[in-house]
Amino acid sequence: MALQKITTDLISADAVTAAKIPDDQITGDQLADALTVVTSVTTPLVDAATVDGENFKINNAQGSDGQVLTSTGSGVAWEAVPAGTSINNNANNRIITGSGTADTLEGEANLTFTGSVLQASGSANVTQATLAQASGGVTWNAGTQANAFFVPSDNNTVTAPTNPVEGAIITVEIAMGSSVYAIAWNTVFEFAGSATPTVTATANKTDIFTFRYNGSVWQEIGRVQNMAQS
């Protein structure tokens, strides 16, 4: 009796299961024909809330101190930050990347540190900012001008600093030029003994005042006056 050729039409849908196929009978070539290659993912595979910073891995590798995620020819990998790299925080405070331009840490938006101790092996410097002067007073933004400076251009008043935060410390250097002017203070400034000091009325002399905000007033915590300018 002639054997009938077996075709897929003669095999019921449930007749062949994975358990009936030997492991060595399916090759990569056979599987490739049936595979769908995913070229992009539009939905996040991992919810950000579930990512553990201590155990997060990329390509089965866990980052260590001093490393950042960098792009490679085949994906992403952990890499040590090279010398001469600036670390820039993106506008949403979510991703830190290296730009390779300078040894600075820059934030396009505020970068918040939530740890218990922020330590620098060298020194921490706050950039000096010049306060604007107008007929309405000397304006001071405590949020961006913690280390302030101005040369009086007329008799004026230091206005109440904007963006105060309880516990914030701000300092201002008043460097008198060749012309001497009187400087007054808004009542939000509280000086030692509740006595408002007189700014040194001598040409080319410098006074420096430091304040701490207690939630309602700026309390004076430091003052040096009548210093020679160099």
C-alpha positions as CSV (number, residue, x, y, z in Angstrom):
1,M,0.0,0.0,0.0
2,A,1.4,3.4,-1.0
3,L,2.1,5.7,1.9
4,Q,0.1,8.9,1.9
5,K,2.1,12.1,2.1
6,I,1.5,13.9,5.4
7,T,0.6,17.6,5.0
8,T,-0.2,20.2,7.5
9,D,-3.9,19.9,6.5
10,L,-3.9,16.4,8.0
11,I,-2.5,17.6,11.3
12,S,-5.0,19.0,13.7
13,A,-4.3,22.2,15.5
14,D,-3.7,20.6,18.9
15,A,-2.0,17.4,17.7
16,V,1.6,18.7,18.1
17,T,2.7,20.2,21.4
18,A,6.1,21.4,22.6
19,A,6.5,18.3,24.8
20,K,6.3,16.1,21.7
21,I,9.2,17.8,19.8
22,P,12.8,16.8,20.8
23,D,14.9,19.8,22.0
24,D,17.4,19.2,19.2
25,Q,14.9,19.3,16.4
26,I,14.3,23.0,16.3
27,T,17.1,25.2,15.0
28,G,17.7,28.9,15.1
29,D,16.9,29.2,11.4
30,Q,13.5,27.7,11.9
31,L,12.7,30.0,14.8
32,A,14.0,33.1,12.9
33,D,11.2,32.8,10.4
34,A,8.6,33.1,13.1
35,L,10.1,35.8,15.2
36,T,8.9,39.4,15.3
37,V,11.7,41.9,15.9
38,V,10.8,44.8,18.2
39,T,12.6,47.9,17.0
40,S,11.1,50.4,19.4
41,V,9.3,50.6,22.7
42,T,6.8,53.4,23.3
43,T,5.6,52.2,26.7
44,P,8.1,52.2,29.6
45,L,9.1,48.6,30.6
46,V,9.9,49.6,34.1
47,D,7.9,51.9,36.3
48,A,10.2,54.6,37.7
49,A,8.7,54.0,41.1
50,T,9.9,50.4,41.2
51,V,13.6,51.2,40.3
52,D,15.9,50.5,43.3
53,G,18.9,52.8,43.1
54,E,21.1,50.3,44.9
55,N,20.2,47.3,42.7
56,F,19.4,48.8,39.3
57,K,21.3,47.1,36.6
58,I,22.1,47.8,32.9
59,N,23.2,44.9,30.7
60,N,23.4,42.8,33.9
61,A,25.9,45.3,35.4
62,Q,25.4,47.4,38.4
63,G,26.9,50.9,38.5
64,S,29.3,51.9,41.2
65,D,30.3,55.2,42.8
66,G,31.7,57.7,40.2
67,Q,30.0,56.1,37.2
68,V,27.2,57.4,35.0
69,L,25.2,55.8,32.2
70,T,26.6,56.4,28.7
71,S,25.5,55.4,25.3
72,T,27.6,52.8,23.3
73,G,27.3,51.3,19.9
74,S,25.1,48.5,21.2
75,G,23.1,50.3,23.9
76,V,24.0,51.8,27.2
77,A,26.7,51.0,29.8
78,W,28.1,52.2,33.1
79,E,31.2,54.3,32.7
80,A,33.5,56.2,35.0
81,V,33.2,60.0,34.6
82,P,36.4,61.1,32.8
83,A,38.4,64.1,33.8
84,G,37.2,67.3,32.3
85,T,33.5,66.3,32.3
86,S,30.6,68.5,33.4
87,I,27.5,66.8,34.8
88,N,24.3,68.6,33.7
89,N,20.9,68.1,35.3
90,N,18.1,68.1,32.8
91,A,15.1,70.5,33.0
92,N,13.0,67.9,34.9
93,N,15.6,66.9,37.4
94,R,15.5,63.3,36.2
95,I,18.6,62.5,34.2
96,I,22.2,63.3,34.7
97,T,24.5,63.1,31.6
98,G,28.1,64.1,30.9
99,S,28.9,66.9,28.5
100,G,32.7,66.6,28.7
101,T,33.3,70.4,28.7
102,A,34.4,71.4,32.2
103,D,34.9,70.2,35.8
104,T,31.6,71.6,37.1
105,L,28.2,70.4,38.2
106,E,25.5,72.4,36.5
107,G,21.7,72.3,36.8
108,E,19.4,73.7,34.2
109,A,16.8,73.4,37.0
110,N,17.2,73.2,40.7
111,L,19.2,70.2,41.8
112,T,18.0,69.0,45.2
113,F,20.3,66.9,47.5
114,T,18.3,64.8,49.9
115,G,21.1,63.0,51.7
116,S,22.2,63.7,55.2
117,V,25.7,65.0,54.4
118,L,27.1,66.8,51.3
119,Q,30.9,66.6,51.4
120,A,33.5,68.3,49.2
121,S,37.1,67.1,49.2
122,G,38.2,70.6,48.2
123,S,36.1,73.7,48.9
124,A,32.5,74.8,48.1
125,N,32.2,78.3,46.6
126,V,29.1,80.3,46.0
127,T,29.4,82.6,43.0
128,Q,29.2,86.3,43.8
129,A,26.2,88.1,42.3
130,T,25.8,91.9,41.8
131,L,22.6,93.4,43.3
132,A,20.6,95.7,41.1
133,Q,20.0,99.3,42.2
134,A,17.0,101.5,41.3
135,S,15.1,104.4,42.8
136,G,12.8,101.8,44.5
137,G,15.7,100.2,46.4
138,V,18.5,97.7,46.1
139,T,16.8,94.4,45.1
140,W,18.1,91.1,46.5
141,N,17.0,87.6,45.5
142,A,17.9,85.2,48.3
143,G,17.3,82.2,46.1
144,T,19.9,83.1,43.5
145,Q,22.1,85.7,45.2
146,A,23.3,84.2,48.4
147,N,26.7,85.8,48.0
148,A,25.8,89.4,47.0
149,F,27.8,92.5,46.2
150,F,27.1,96.1,45.1
151,V,28.8,99.5,44.9
152,P,26.3,102.2,46.0
153,S,25.4,104.6,43.2
154,D,23.1,106.8,45.3
155,N,21.4,107.0,48.7
156,N,19.3,103.9,48.8
157,T,17.6,101.1,50.8
158,V,18.3,97.4,50.8
159,T,14.8,95.9,50.2
160,A,13.4,92.7,51.7
161,P,15.0,89.8,49.9
162,T,12.7,87.7,47.7
163,N,12.4,83.9,47.8
164,P,13.3,83.5,51.5
165,V,13.7,80.0,52.9
166,E,13.8,79.2,56.6
167,G,17.4,78.5,57.5
168,A,18.9,80.2,54.5
169,I,22.1,82.2,54.9
170,I,22.9,85.2,52.7
171,T,25.8,87.7,52.7
172,V,26.2,91.1,51.1
173,E,29.3,93.2,50.5
174,I,28.8,96.9,50.3
175,A,31.8,98.4,48.7
176,M,31.8,102.2,48.8
177,G,33.3,103.8,45.7
178,S,34.9,107.2,45.4
179,S,31.5,108.8,46.2
180,V,29.9,108.2,49.6
181,Y,26.2,107.4,49.9
182,A,23.9,106.4,52.8
183,I,22.5,102.9,52.8
184,A,19.3,102.0,54.8
185,W,17.7,98.6,55.5
186,N,14.2,97.2,55.2
187,T,12.6,96.4,58.5
188,V,12.8,92.7,57.7
189,F,16.5,92.8,58.7
190,E,17.0,92.3,62.4
191,F,20.4,93.5,63.7
192,A,22.2,92.8,66.9
193,G,20.6,94.7,69.8
194,S,17.8,95.7,67.4
195,A,20.0,98.6,66.4
196,T,20.4,99.2,62.6
197,P,24.1,100.0,61.9
198,T,25.4,102.8,59.8
199,V,27.2,101.7,56.7
200,T,30.8,103.1,56.7
201,A,30.6,106.6,55.1
202,T,34.2,106.6,53.8
203,A,35.3,106.3,50.2
204,N,36.8,103.0,49.1
205,K,35.8,101.2,52.3
206,T,33.9,97.9,52.5
207,D,31.3,96.5,54.9
208,I,30.1,92.9,54.9
209,F,26.9,91.8,56.5
210,T,25.6,88.2,56.9
211,F,22.0,87.1,57.7
212,R,20.1,84.0,58.5
213,Y,16.3,83.7,57.8
214,N,14.3,82.4,60.8
215,G,11.0,82.2,58.9
216,S,9.9,85.7,59.4
217,V,13.0,88.0,59.6
218,W,16.6,88.0,58.4
219,Q,18.7,87.9,61.6
220,E,22.2,89.4,61.5
221,I,24.8,86.7,62.3
222,G,27.9,88.4,61.2
223,R,29.3,91.9,60.5
224,V,32.7,93.4,59.6
225,Q,33.0,97.1,58.7
226,N,35.4,99.7,57.6
227,M,37.8,97.4,55.7
228,A,40.2,98.7,53.1
229,Q,39.5,97.7,49.6
230,S,42.4,96.1,47.7
